[in-house]
């Protein structure tokens, strides 16, 4: 990525997110992390608003505990290859989508999210109307949307250049094959051995 792109890359603020444990993430040799985060800590506010009053009658305690565990066990990662998400408390659900499959990328913020600086980024996949990936309640969703859109554009441009290079290579191979074929035809028509052989064949035929 260019220096400008790196400067624009959203940074994870440890004050806004839980400590990340990325032992679940397996990357390719040439794959690198561009961004990673948990949901924003203020995304827990609705659960606390509901859960704290209800905790007086013990109903709210499961709401508070469940929301906190979901918050700490949700990770989102963007690499130079694609998008990763990990969810699950007792079990683990890891999903990945490559940039080559991302068709549209957008973000949304609720009134509360706009106030506290978090929102959701949506990525739809090519060939389908369903949302391919959704990063929920993340910090600074607008910056992340720009980062992903830039990576998708770079991948599409790179794919177009690769296709043009393949066409150039194919045309060069065809040109070489035509040149070799023409050279073989020219050599066959000018071959003196071939001429003598044809003459001998005619003489043998006349004698018969």
N, CA, C and O of each residue as an XYZ file, in Angstrom:
832
protein
N       0.839     -1.187      0.000
C       0.000      0.000      0.000
C       0.878      1.242      0.000
O       2.021      1.201      0.454
N       0.346      2.344     -0.508
C       1.098      3.582     -0.555
C       1.147      4.220      0.820
O       0.406      3.834      1.724
N       2.063      5.240      0.977
C       2.172      5.944      2.244
C       0.867      6.637      2.587
O       0.471      6.686      3.751
N       0.189      7.181      1.560
C      -1.079      7.859      1.803
C      -2.124      6.904      2.333
O      -2.884      7.236      3.243
N      -2.156      5.704      1.750
C      -3.126      4.710      2.189
C      -2.865      4.302      3.636
O      -3.802      4.121      4.413
N      -1.591      4.158      3.993
C      -1.261      3.789      5.362
C      -1.658      4.877      6.339
O      -2.103      4.588      7.450
N      -1.497      6.135      5.930
C      -1.875      7.235      6.806
C      -3.383      7.274      7.019
O      -3.853      7.685      8.079
N      -4.146      6.844      6.007
C      -5.603      6.877      6.099
C      -6.179      5.655      6.783
O      -7.369      5.621      7.093
N      -5.335      4.633      7.026
C      -5.826      3.405      7.627
C      -6.307      3.649      9.045
O      -5.570      4.218      9.850
N      -7.535      3.232      9.376
C      -8.032      3.443     10.739
C      -7.200      2.665     11.737
O      -6.805      1.529     11.474
N      -6.937      3.267     12.872
C      -6.148      2.635     13.919
C      -7.070      2.153     15.033
O      -8.046      2.822     15.374
N      -6.759      1.000     15.590
C      -7.534      0.474     16.700
C      -7.100      1.143     17.991
O      -5.916      1.129     18.325
N      -8.014      1.713     18.703
C      -7.751      2.383     19.963
C      -8.040      1.414     21.096
O      -9.183      0.996     21.276
N      -7.004      1.047     21.872
C      -7.180      0.060     22.929
C      -8.143      0.543     24.002
O      -8.691     -0.268     24.748
N      -8.359      1.860     24.092
C      -9.311      2.381     25.073
C     -10.752      2.129     24.651
O     -11.654      2.143     25.490
N     -10.980      1.897     23.353
C     -12.335      1.713     22.839
C     -12.684      0.260     22.583
O     -13.853     -0.056     22.366
N     -11.715     -0.624     22.602
C     -11.963     -2.017     22.253
C     -11.317     -2.947     23.264
O     -10.447     -2.542     24.036
N     -11.752     -4.188     23.250
C     -11.160     -5.185     24.134
C      -9.809     -5.628     23.583
O      -9.505     -5.420     22.409
N      -9.003     -6.244     24.452
C      -7.704     -6.753     24.017
C      -7.921     -7.874     23.004
O      -8.720     -8.782     23.233
N      -7.201     -7.801     21.882
C      -7.404     -8.763     20.813
C      -6.532     -9.998     20.999
O      -5.350     -9.895     21.330
N      -7.122    -11.150     20.784
C      -6.412    -12.421     20.760
C      -6.651    -13.037     19.393
O      -7.733    -13.556     19.119
N      -5.639    -12.979     18.538
C      -5.807    -13.406     17.152
C      -5.185    -14.774     16.886
O      -4.771    -15.060     15.763
N      -5.118    -15.616     17.912
C      -4.549    -16.949     17.707
C      -5.411    -17.790     16.762
O      -4.934    -18.780     16.207
N      -6.647    -17.412     16.581
C      -7.547    -18.137     15.687
C      -7.277    -17.827     14.220
O      -7.745    -18.546     13.337
N      -6.527    -16.762     13.955
C      -6.353    -16.277     12.586
C      -5.151    -16.948     11.923
O      -4.042    -16.917     12.456
N      -5.381    -17.552     10.759
C      -4.319    -18.178      9.970
C      -4.155    -17.413      8.661
O      -5.094    -17.318      7.871
N      -2.961    -16.866      8.433
C      -2.709    -16.044      7.259
C      -1.783    -16.765      6.283
O      -0.992    -17.622      6.676
N      -1.894    -16.402      5.003
C      -0.966    -16.891      3.997
C       0.392    -16.216      4.179
O       0.521    -15.245      4.925
N       1.406    -16.746      3.486
C       2.767    -16.231      3.654
C       2.882    -14.753      3.301
O       3.586    -14.004      3.978
N       2.188    -14.331      2.240
C       2.286    -12.945      1.784
C       1.090    -12.110      2.236
O       0.813    -11.059      1.658
N       0.379    -12.572      3.267
C      -0.804    -11.867      3.758
C      -0.464    -11.100      5.033
O       0.207    -11.628      5.920
N      -0.925     -9.859      5.122
C      -0.626     -9.022      6.286
C      -1.895     -8.331      6.777
O      -2.803     -8.041      5.998
N      -1.938     -8.074      8.082
C      -3.094     -7.433      8.704
C      -3.055     -5.928      8.462
O      -2.048     -5.275      8.736
N      -4.156     -5.379      7.946
C      -4.276     -3.946      7.715
C      -5.056     -3.255      8.838
O      -4.838     -2.076      9.119
N      -5.954     -3.990      9.470
C      -6.820     -3.426     10.511
C      -7.416     -4.562     11.316
O      -7.707     -5.628     10.773
N      -7.601     -4.340     12.615
C      -8.249     -5.347     13.457
C      -8.917     -4.648     14.633
O      -8.452     -3.604     15.091
N     -10.016     -5.232     15.120
C     -10.742     -4.599     16.217
C     -11.786     -5.544     16.783
O     -12.181     -6.518     16.142
N     -12.225     -5.239     17.994
C     -13.444     -5.798     18.552
C     -14.531     -4.755     18.365
O     -14.234     -3.659     17.888
N     -15.769     -5.043     18.716
C     -16.783     -3.982     18.730
C     -16.379     -2.863     19.690
O     -15.630     -3.087     20.642
N     -16.876     -1.681     19.432
C     -16.614     -0.524     20.291
C     -17.212     -0.768     21.681
O     -18.296     -1.337     21.805
N     -16.498     -0.332     22.722
C     -16.974     -0.587     24.085
C     -18.321      0.079     24.358
O     -19.114     -0.427     25.152
N     -18.584      1.218     23.699
C     -19.845      1.902     23.951
C     -21.036      1.199     23.307
O     -22.185      1.567     23.548
N     -20.756      0.182     22.485
C     -21.870     -0.596     21.931
C     -22.545     -1.425     23.013
O     -23.619     -1.981     22.783
N     -21.925     -1.519     24.204
C     -22.526     -2.226     25.331
C     -23.544     -1.370     26.087
O     -24.268     -1.880     26.942
N     -23.600     -0.077     25.776
C     -24.482      0.834     26.508
C     -25.931      0.366     26.501
O     -26.547      0.342     27.567
N     -26.523     -0.013     25.346
C     -27.927     -0.465     25.377
C     -28.145     -1.650     26.309
O     -29.147     -1.709     27.022
N     -27.194     -2.604     26.301
C     -27.340     -3.762     27.176
C     -27.299     -3.347     28.643
O     -28.029     -3.900     29.466
N     -26.443     -2.371     28.975
C     -26.369     -1.908     30.361
C     -27.635     -1.141     30.759
O     -28.113     -1.245     31.888
N     -28.164     -0.367     29.801
C     -29.382      0.395     30.100
C     -30.529     -0.543     30.443
O     -31.322     -0.270     31.344
N     -30.608     -1.658     29.711
C     -31.681     -2.628     29.953
C     -31.340     -3.555     31.118
O     -32.184     -3.846     31.966
N     -30.086     -4.013     31.142
C     -29.727     -5.050     32.086
C     -29.591     -4.608     33.532
O     -29.950     -5.355     34.442
N     -29.072     -3.394     33.758
C     -28.833     -2.957     35.139
C     -30.138     -2.856     35.938
O     -30.206     -3.392     37.044
N     -31.171     -2.192     35.420
C     -32.424     -2.174     36.205
C     -33.000     -3.567     36.428
O     -33.513     -3.865     37.507
N     -32.915     -4.431     35.394
C     -33.479     -5.774     35.528
C     -32.634     -6.667     36.433
O     -33.115     -7.693     36.915
N     -31.382     -6.283     36.666
C     -30.532     -7.105     37.519
C     -31.028     -7.123     38.966
O     -30.669     -8.010     39.740
N     -31.848     -6.146     39.322
C     -32.417     -6.118     40.672
C     -33.308     -7.326     40.920
O     -33.495     -7.756     42.058
N     -33.857     -7.867     39.831
C     -34.681     -9.073     39.960
C     -33.988    -10.265     39.289
O     -34.629    -11.259     38.948
N     -32.678    -10.147     39.108
C     -31.804    -11.205     38.571
C     -31.997    -11.490     37.088
O     -31.211    -12.234     36.501
N     -33.014    -10.922     36.479
C     -33.248    -11.163     35.052
C     -32.177    -10.479     34.207
O     -31.787    -10.983     33.153
N     -31.710     -9.332     34.679
C     -30.758     -8.572     33.883
C     -29.354     -9.114     33.915
O     -28.554     -8.761     33.048
N     -29.009     -9.966     34.883
C     -27.637    -10.475     34.978
C     -27.242    -11.288     33.747
O     -26.157    -11.067     33.210
N     -28.076    -12.223     33.273
C     -27.708    -12.943     32.036
C     -27.551    -12.000     30.843
O     -26.707    -12.240     29.979
N     -28.346    -10.937     30.781
C     -28.230     -9.979     29.678
C     -26.873     -9.293     29.726
O     -26.207     -9.165     28.699
N     -26.461     -8.855     30.895
C     -25.176     -8.169     31.045
C     -24.011     -9.106     30.752
O     -23.088     -8.745     30.022
N     -24.053    -10.302     31.319
C     -22.960    -11.257     31.126
C     -22.871    -11.690     29.662
O     -21.781    -11.744     29.091
N     -24.014    -11.996     29.062
C     -24.008    -12.425     27.668
C     -23.499    -11.348     26.727
O     -22.734    -11.637     25.807
N     -23.918    -10.110     26.948
C     -23.467     -9.006     26.098
C     -21.968     -8.785     26.226
O     -21.281     -8.549     25.232
N     -21.459     -8.862     27.461
C     -20.024     -8.657     27.667
C     -19.199     -9.784     27.030
O     -18.171     -9.522     26.405
N     -19.646    -11.026     27.188
C     -18.911    -12.148     26.593
C     -18.945    -12.090     25.067
O     -17.957    -12.414     24.407
N     -20.064    -11.683     24.518
C     -20.148    -11.533     23.058
C     -19.206    -10.440     22.583
O     -18.564    -10.575     21.540
N     -19.123     -9.361     23.345
C     -18.236     -8.239     23.012
C     -16.771     -8.664     23.031
O     -16.026     -8.342     22.105
N     -16.351     -9.374     24.058
C     -14.941     -9.759     24.188
C     -14.558    -10.904     23.258
O     -13.375    -11.092     22.976
N     -15.542    -11.680     22.771
C     -15.234    -12.833     21.916
C     -15.544    -12.589     20.450
O     -15.602    -13.533     19.662
N     -15.741    -11.346     20.079
C     -15.954    -10.990     18.679
C     -14.745    -10.209     18.172
O     -14.385     -9.174     18.734
N     -14.130    -10.705     17.120
C     -12.973    -10.045     16.492
C     -13.251     -9.818     15.019
O     -13.865    -10.650     14.352
N     -12.792     -8.684     14.522
C     -12.864     -8.376     13.094
C     -11.465     -8.037     12.608
O     -10.717     -7.318     13.271
N     -11.124     -8.568     11.433
C      -9.785     -8.349     10.868
C      -9.908     -8.075      9.378
O     -10.688     -8.714      8.673
N      -9.122     -7.112      8.916
C      -8.987     -6.841      7.481
C      -7.516     -7.034      7.116
O      -6.639     -6.416      7.719
N      -7.252     -7.877      6.145
C      -5.888     -8.073      5.644
C      -5.794     -7.527      4.232
O      -6.755     -6.953      3.718
N      -4.646     -7.701      3.607
C      -4.495     -7.290      2.214
C      -5.130     -8.287      1.248
O      -5.056     -8.104      0.033
N      -5.757     -9.344      1.780
C      -6.438    -10.342      0.957
C      -7.959    -10.312      1.105
O      -8.685    -10.607      0.156
N      -8.441     -9.952      2.311
C      -9.882    -10.010      2.507
C     -10.291     -9.689      3.933
O      -9.536     -9.101      4.706
N     -11.523    -10.099      4.259
C     -12.149     -9.774      5.536
C     -12.334    -11.044      6.360
O     -12.710    -12.090      5.832
N     -12.066    -10.942      7.658
C     -12.239    -12.065      8.577
C     -13.107    -11.631      9.755
O     -13.044    -10.482     10.192
N     -13.906    -12.547     10.258
C     -14.656    -12.290     11.481
C     -14.672    -13.551     12.323
O     -14.741    -14.668     11.810
N     -14.607    -13.341     13.632
C     -14.670    -14.461     14.568
C     -15.681    -14.132     15.645
O     -15.604    -13.091     16.298
N     -16.639    -15.044     15.821
C     -17.667    -14.876     16.836
C     -17.803    -16.182     17.605
O     -17.307    -17.227     17.183
N     -18.480    -16.100     18.734
C     -18.762    -17.305     19.504
C     -18.199    -17.231     20.907
O     -17.097    -16.725     21.122
N     -18.963    -17.740     21.859
C     -18.547    -17.759     23.263
C     -18.054    -19.154     23.635
O     -16.882    -19.326     23.970
N     -18.924    -20.137     23.579
C     -18.519    -21.507     23.845
C     -17.949    -22.170     22.592
O     -16.983    -22.928     22.674
N     -18.536    -21.889     21.454
C     -18.037    -22.383     20.178
C     -17.372    -21.229     19.429
O     -17.404    -20.088     19.889
N     -16.776    -21.524     18.285
C     -16.075    -20.501     17.512
C     -16.554    -20.551     16.065
O     -16.546    -21.607     15.433
N     -16.964    -19.414     15.560
C     -17.415    -19.297     14.169
C     -16.512    -18.297     13.458
O     -16.610    -17.094     13.697
N     -15.635    -18.788     12.585
C     -14.696    -17.947     11.833
C     -15.115    -17.939     10.377
O     -15.288    -18.996      9.770
N     -15.278    -16.754      9.818
C     -15.666    -16.615      8.415
C     -14.690    -15.689      7.703
O     -14.128    -14.773      8.303
N     -14.500    -15.945      6.415
C     -13.580    -15.138      5.607
C     -14.178    -14.904      4.233
O     -14.843    -15.778      3.677
N     -13.940    -13.725      3.691
C     -14.342    -13.412      2.319
C     -13.226    -12.615      1.664
O     -12.726    -11.646      2.236
N     -12.837    -13.025      0.464
C     -11.771    -12.345     -0.262
C     -12.271    -11.074     -0.931
O     -13.458    -10.945     -1.232
N     -11.356    -10.136     -1.161
C     -11.743     -8.888     -1.810
C     -12.277     -9.114     -3.218
O     -13.063     -8.310     -3.719
N     -11.854    -10.207     -3.866
C     -12.324    -10.480     -5.221
C     -13.812    -10.836     -5.253
O     -14.426    -10.825     -6.320
N     -14.402    -11.155     -4.079
C     -15.822    -11.493     -4.013
C     -16.680    -10.330     -3.506
O     -17.909    -10.409     -3.530
N     -16.038     -9.258     -3.051
C     -16.781     -8.121     -2.516
C     -17.229     -7.227     -3.662
O     -16.406     -6.763     -4.451
N     -18.535     -6.986     -3.754
C     -19.076     -6.160     -4.832
C     -19.342     -4.741     -4.372
O     -18.980     -3.786     -5.059
N     -19.972     -4.597     -3.218
C     -20.278     -3.267     -2.678
C     -19.923     -3.231     -1.199
O     -20.042     -4.232     -0.493
N     -19.486     -2.067     -0.746
C     -19.148     -1.889      0.656
C     -19.770     -0.587      1.146
O     -19.651      0.446      0.487
N     -20.423     -0.629      2.283
C     -21.103      0.551      2.818
C     -21.059      0.493      4.346
O     -20.657     -0.515      4.929
N     -21.476      1.585      4.980
C     -21.523      1.583      6.444
C     -22.779      2.305      6.908
O     -23.374      3.092      6.173
N     -23.169      2.017      8.149
C     -24.352      2.644      8.728
C     -24.090      2.928     10.200
O     -23.287      2.251     10.843
N     -24.784      3.943     10.728
C     -24.677      4.308     12.131
C     -26.052      4.665     12.674
O     -26.813      5.387     12.029
N     -26.361      4.172     13.830
C     -27.587      4.568     14.517
C     -27.347      5.916     15.187
O     -26.234      6.441     15.158
N     -28.386      6.467     15.785
C     -28.237      7.741     16.489
C     -27.259      7.595     17.652
O     -26.430      8.474     17.888
N     -27.358      6.488     18.371
C     -26.436      6.239     19.477
C     -25.024      6.009     18.966
O     -24.056      6.492     19.553
N     -24.909      5.261     17.857
C     -23.593      5.006     17.281
C     -22.920      6.277     16.790
O     -21.714      6.450     16.963
N     -23.692      7.162     16.182
C     -23.132      8.436     15.730
C     -22.626      9.262     16.908
O     -21.609      9.948     16.799
N     -23.329      9.195     18.022
C     -22.946      9.961     19.205
C     -21.660      9.434     19.820
O     -20.830     10.211     20.290
N     -21.492      8.107     19.819
C     -20.340      7.506     20.485
C     -19.242      7.062     19.518
O     -18.212      6.547     19.956
N     -19.444      7.252     18.216
C     -18.376      6.971     17.250
C     -18.250      5.535     16.816
O     -17.138      5.072     16.560
N     -19.348      4.812     16.721
C     -19.272      3.451     16.205
C     -20.422      3.205     15.239
O     -21.398      3.955     15.203
N     -20.288      2.147     14.464
C     -21.306      1.800     13.480
C     -20.970      0.454     12.859
O     -20.073     -0.244     13.331
N     -21.679      0.091     11.809
C     -21.499     -1.199     11.162
C     -21.089     -1.010      9.702
O     -21.567     -0.103      9.021
N     -20.204     -1.876      9.242
C     -19.763     -1.881      7.845
C     -20.331     -3.116      7.173
O     -20.201     -4.224      7.694
N     -20.962     -2.935      6.017
C     -21.634     -4.009      5.305
C     -20.882     -4.282      3.993
O     -20.553     -3.355      3.253
N     -20.621     -5.539      3.724
C     -20.004     -5.922      2.461
C     -20.856     -6.940      1.747
O     -21.048     -8.043      2.259
N     -21.377     -6.603      0.571
C     -22.195     -7.546     -0.199
C     -21.326     -8.243     -1.233
O     -20.393     -7.657     -1.781
N     -21.649     -9.506     -1.489
C     -20.847    -10.305     -2.398
C     -21.413    -10.267     -3.805
O     -22.611    -10.063     -4.005
N     -20.532    -10.469     -4.778
C     -20.957    -10.494     -6.173
C     -21.837    -11.712     -6.429
O     -21.566    -12.807     -5.935
N     -22.902    -11.501     -7.214
C     -23.770    -12.601     -7.590
C     -24.840    -12.952     -6.580
O     -25.518    -13.969     -6.724
N     -25.004    -12.124     -5.557
C     -26.028    -12.425     -4.566
C     -26.472    -11.164     -3.870
O     -25.720    -10.194     -3.782
N     -27.700    -11.176     -3.372
C     -28.241    -10.010     -2.699
C     -27.973    -10.029     -1.201
O     -28.122     -9.007     -0.532
N     -27.576    -11.188     -0.667
C     -27.332    -11.302      0.768
C     -26.039    -10.597      1.146
O     -25.112    -10.485      0.344
N     -26.001    -10.128      2.380
C     -24.800     -9.480      2.876
C     -23.733    -10.531      3.110
O     -23.941    -11.485      3.859
N     -22.586    -10.351      2.463
C     -21.517    -11.319      2.599
C     -20.779    -11.192      3.912
O     -20.329    -12.196      4.464
N     -20.644     -9.994      4.419
C     -19.946     -9.788      5.675
C     -20.453     -8.517      6.334
O     -20.700     -7.516      5.662
N     -20.607     -8.560      7.642
C     -21.055     -7.387      8.376
C     -20.218     -7.250      9.635
O     -20.229     -8.129     10.497
N     -19.487     -6.137      9.737
C     -18.729     -5.822     10.935
C     -19.607     -4.918     11.792
O     -19.861     -3.769     11.430
N     -20.065     -5.427     12.913
C     -21.047     -4.708     13.725
C     -20.375     -3.884     14.825
O     -19.428     -4.327     15.474
N     -20.898     -2.673     15.010
C     -20.540     -1.820     16.159
C     -19.041     -1.581     16.275
O     -18.490     -1.629     17.375
N     -18.382     -1.326     15.161
C     -16.938     -1.103     15.187
C     -16.622      0.382     15.288
O     -17.448      1.207     14.897
N     -15.443      0.751     15.803
C     -15.063      2.155     15.863
C     -14.815      2.725     14.462
O     -14.285      2.033     13.593
N     -15.194      3.970     14.252
C     -14.902      4.715     13.029
C     -15.239      3.922     11.760
O     -14.342      3.622     10.972
N     -16.498      3.582     11.553
C     -16.860      2.747     10.404
C     -16.594      3.414      9.049
O     -16.326      2.724      8.065
N     -16.664      4.741      8.989
C     -16.437      5.424      7.712
C     -15.009      5.190      7.208
O     -14.796      4.944      6.020
N     -14.032      5.268      8.124
C     -12.642      5.052      7.724
C     -12.406      3.614      7.282
O     -11.665      3.365      6.331
N     -13.038      2.669      7.973
C     -12.879      1.271      7.577
C     -13.528      1.014      6.223
O     -12.985      0.272      5.405
N     -14.678      1.620      5.983
C     -15.337      1.469      4.683
C     -14.432      1.974      3.564
O     -14.362      1.353      2.504
N     -13.740      3.089      3.782
C     -12.822      3.627      2.782
C     -11.641      2.689      2.562
O     -11.206      2.482      1.429
N     -11.121      2.118      3.657
C     -10.000      1.193      3.537
C     -10.372     -0.025      2.705
O      -9.626     -0.417      1.808
N     -11.528     -0.629      2.999
C     -11.949     -1.823      2.269
C     -12.235     -1.490      0.808
O     -11.847     -2.240     -0.088
N     -12.917     -0.358      0.563
C     -13.220      0.048     -0.815
C     -11.932      0.246     -1.609
O     -11.862     -0.112     -2.785
N     -10.920      0.813     -0.969
C      -9.645      1.028     -1.650
C      -8.962     -0.304     -1.981
O      -8.395     -0.466     -3.062
N      -9.022     -1.248     -1.046
C      -8.420     -2.557     -1.291
C      -9.157     -3.289     -2.417
O      -8.526     -3.939     -3.250
N     -10.479     -3.184     -2.442
C     -11.264     -3.826     -3.492
C     -10.929     -3.217     -4.853
O     -10.773     -3.944     -5.834
N     -10.818     -1.883     -4.920
C     -10.476     -1.210     -6.173
C      -9.081     -1.616     -6.645
O      -8.869     -1.859     -7.833
N      -8.133     -1.687     -5.712
C      -6.777     -2.091     -6.082
C      -6.764     -3.503     -6.631
O      -6.047     -3.795     -7.589
N      -7.561     -4.389     -6.023
C      -7.604     -5.770     -6.496
C      -8.228     -5.854     -7.891
O      -7.764     -6.621     -8.734
N      -9.281     -5.065     -8.135
C      -9.920     -5.073     -9.452
C      -8.989     -4.523    -10.525
O      -8.921     -5.065    -11.629
N      -8.274     -3.451    -10.207
C      -7.330     -2.887    -11.164
C      -6.183     -3.844    -11.444
O      -5.726     -3.978    -12.579
N      -5.727     -4.506    -10.388
C      -4.666     -5.487    -10.564
C      -5.116     -6.651    -11.413
O      -4.344     -7.167    -12.221
N      -6.395     -7.084    -11.237
C      -6.933     -8.169    -12.045
C      -7.029     -7.788    -13.506
O      -6.783     -8.617    -14.382
N      -7.394     -6.504    -13.789
C      -7.480     -6.042    -15.166
C      -6.120     -6.010    -15.835
O      -5.988     -6.375    -17.004
N      -5.092     -5.568    -15.086
C      -3.739     -5.535    -15.633
C      -3.233     -6.936    -15.903
O      -2.550     -7.179    -16.897
N      -3.579     -7.881    -14.990
C      -3.138     -9.253    -15.182
C      -3.762     -9.842    -16.440
O      -3.104    -10.574    -17.179
N      -5.050     -9.520    -16.686
C      -5.705    -10.015    -17.890
C      -5.072     -9.465    -19.150
O      -4.921    -10.185    -20.137
N      -4.697     -8.177    -19.127
C      -4.040     -7.572    -20.279
C      -2.685     -8.213    -20.519
O      -2.304     -8.451    -21.665
N      -1.944     -8.498    -19.434
C      -0.645     -9.141    -19.573
C      -0.793    -10.535    -20.170
O       0.022    -10.942    -20.998
N      -1.829    -11.276    -19.756
C      -2.055    -12.607    -20.305
C      -2.342    -12.538    -21.802
O      -1.862    -13.378    -22.564
N      -3.117    -11.548    -22.227
C      -3.402    -11.389    -23.655
C      -2.129    -11.087    -24.432
O      -1.930    -11.608    -25.529
N      -1.273    -10.252    -23.867
C      -0.019     -9.923    -24.540
C       0.863    -11.164    -24.699
O       1.460    -11.376    -25.755
N       0.941    -11.970    -23.659
C       1.745    -13.190    -23.718
C       1.190    -14.149    -24.765
O       1.951    -14.735    -25.536
N      -0.145    -14.315    -24.798
C      -0.771    -15.200    -25.765
C      -0.515    -14.736    -27.191
O      -0.203    -15.550    -28.060
N      -0.643    -13.437    -27.442
C      -0.390    -12.902    -28.777
C       1.066    -13.107    -29.192
O       1.353    -13.389    -30.356
N       1.972    -12.964    -28.244
C       3.397    -13.163    -28.559
C       3.676    -14.621    -28.916
O       4.448    -14.907    -29.831
N       3.032    -15.554    -28.176
C       3.219    -16.972    -28.472
C       2.665    -17.313    -29.853
O       3.300    -18.049    -30.608
N       1.485    -16.784    -30.191
C       0.902    -17.034    -31.512
C       1.782    -16.484    -32.622
O       1.942    -17.112    -33.668
N       2.351    -15.303    -32.388
C       3.245    -14.710    -33.382
C       4.477    -15.591    -33.610
O       4.901    -15.790    -34.748
N       5.046    -16.116    -32.524
C       6.210    -16.985    -32.646
C       5.864    -18.280    -33.377
O       6.650    -18.765    -34.192
N       4.689    -18.839    -33.087
C       4.282    -20.077    -33.753
C       4.090    -19.863    -35.251
O       4.474    -20.711    -36.057
N       3.496    -18.729    -35.622
C       3.319    -18.442    -37.046
C       4.681    -18.294    -37.735
O       4.864    -18.766    -38.857
N       5.629    -17.643    -37.067
C       6.961    -17.454    -37.645
C       7.666    -18.794    -37.832
O       8.321    -19.015    -38.851
N       7.532    -19.692    -36.849
C       8.165    -21.015    -36.956
C       7.536    -21.815    -38.092
O       8.228    -22.488    -38.855
N       6.203    -21.726    -38.190
C       5.511    -22.454    -39.259
C       5.946    -21.957    -40.622
O       6.189    -22.760    -41.522
N       6.048    -20.646    -40.791
C       6.453    -20.094    -42.074
C       7.880    -20.490    -42.429
O       8.194    -20.746    -43.592
N       8.744    -20.538    -41.412
C      10.125    -20.927    -41.650
C      10.225    -22.378    -42.087
O      11.041    -22.710    -42.946
N       9.400    -23.249    -41.504
C       9.397    -24.658    -41.908
C       8.909    -24.819    -43.341
O       9.448    -25.626    -44.098
N       7.892    -24.052    -43.711
C       7.377    -24.122    -45.086
C       8.424    -23.658    -46.075
O       8.624    -24.289    -47.113
N       9.101    -22.549    -45.759
C      10.143    -22.035    -46.652
C      11.293    -23.021    -46.791
O      11.794    -23.221    -47.897
N      11.722    -23.641    -45.700
C      12.828    -24.604    -45.748
C      12.455    -25.829    -46.565
O      13.295    -26.370    -47.285
N      11.205    -26.277    -46.464
C      10.768    -27.466    -47.204
C      10.750    -27.206    -48.711
O      11.116    -28.079    -49.499
N      10.319    -25.992    -49.114
C      10.247    -25.679    -50.544
C      11.622    -25.459    -51.156
O      11.780    -25.639    -52.363
N      12.609    -25.080    -50.377
C      13.957    -24.808    -50.877
C      14.946    -25.910    -50.564
O      16.150    -25.728    -50.748
N      14.456    -27.068    -50.088
C      15.358    -28.149    -49.691
C      15.889    -28.864    -50.933
O      15.095    -29.486    -51.640
N      17.237    -28.809    -51.250
C      17.786    -29.478    -52.454
C      17.681    -30.987    -52.358
O      17.498    -31.658    -53.374
N      17.793    -31.533    -51.160
C      17.677    -32.986    -51.005
C      16.295    -33.447    -51.421
O      16.115    -34.461    -52.095
N      15.338    -32.663    -50.991
C      13.971    -32.997    -51.363
C      13.785    -32.957    -52.861
O      13.049    -33.777    -53.409
N      14.462    -31.981    -53.573
C      14.349    -31.874    -55.021
C      14.953    -33.066    -55.713
O      14.369    -33.575    -56.670
N      16.133    -33.544    -55.252
C      16.789    -34.705    -55.856
C      15.930    -35.935    -55.674
O      15.781    -36.746    -56.588
N      15.375    -36.064    -54.505
C      14.545    -37.232    -54.216
C      13.346    -37.290    -55.148
O      12.989    -38.360    -55.642
N      12.726    -36.148    -55.387
C      11.579    -36.114    -56.301
C      11.999    -36.487    -57.704
O      11.258    -37.186    -58.397
N      13.205    -36.028    -58.163
C      13.698    -36.327    -59.500
C      13.969    -37.797    -59.647
O      13.619    -38.385    -60.671
N      14.592    -38.423    -58.643
C      14.887    -39.847    -58.683
C      13.603    -40.651    -58.752
O      13.524    -41.663    -59.448
N      12.624    -40.198    -58.040
C      11.347    -40.909    -58.064
C      10.744    -40.889    -59.449
O      10.183    -41.887    -59.900
N      10.857    -39.730    -60.147
C      10.292    -39.651    -61.492
C      11.062    -40.536    -62.451
O      10.455    -41.150    -63.328
N      12.419    -40.626    -62.313
C      13.241    -41.462    -63.191
C      12.888    -42.927    -63.010
O      12.735    -43.673    -63.977
N      12.763    -43.317    -61.767
C      12.402    -44.734    -61.495
C      11.052    -45.059    -62.097
O      10.833    -46.174    -62.571
N      10.170    -44.121    -62.084
C       8.824    -44.349    -62.645
C       8.893    -44.492    -64.154
O       8.209    -45.339    -64.729
N       9.738    -43.651    -64.820
C       9.872    -43.702    -66.269
C      10.466    -45.035    -66.708
O      10.044    -45.610    -67.712
N      11.473    -45.537    -65.932
C      12.105    -46.812    -66.317
C      11.099    -47.962    -66.234
O      11.134    -48.900    -67.031
N      10.195    -47.861    -65.240
C       9.184    -48.903    -65.157
C       8.192    -48.796    -66.301
O       7.264    -49.600    -66.391
